[in-house]
Amino acid sequence: MNSIINESLINLTLSADDKKTAITQLAKQIQLDERLNDFDAYLEEVFRREALSTTGIGFGVGIPHGKTDAVKIPTVAFGRSVEGIEWESLDEKPVHMVFLIAVPESASSNAHLKILAALSRRLMKEEFRQELMQSKDEASLLSQLNEIFELALQK
């Protein structure tokens, strides 16, 4: 089974001034990892969802997501921005960590909800958020993130 996230889906130096650029950059990483059937259709779905309500949940975190058949397998890309990205977040603060979720429409109907719930639970812990911001390399982040996502989908 392919992991939901791997090192090529982690960007510790995301350079984006706005959420549209950040989402597009991370979606390109998902595309390069050959996890999308249709890049444009996936991006369109993420932006459609983003227009409904912000995915900037506070604590410097954004969790944009799209559920569409443009996605081959459940995937999460992670990006980190030291400078911060304007996101129209619930707490009106910039986003420093972005989790872009991509789930096939045909996946179990609640796969993206399980991923979101597991991630949100962990992100409530300041210690975890600090680890994400201070991690020096993709490998150290990867083991923590894989554990969260694999447990989420087993439930």
Sequence and secondary structure as in RCSB ss.txt:
>XXXX:A:sequence
MNSIINESLINLTLSADDKKTAITQLAKQIQLDERLNDFDAYLEEVFRREALSTTGIGFGVGIPHGKTDAVKIPT
VAFGRSVEGIEWESLDEKPVHMVFLIAVPESASSNAHLKILAALSRRLMKEEFRQELMQSKDEASLLSQLNEIFE
LALQK
>XXXX:A:secstr
   S  GGGEETT   SBHHHHHHHHHHHHHHTT BS HHHHHHHHHHHHHHS  EEETTEE  EEESTTBSS E
EEEEEEEEEEB   TTS  EEEEEEEEE TTS TTHHHHHHHHHHHHHTSHHHHHHHHH  SHHHHHHHHHHHHH
HHHH 
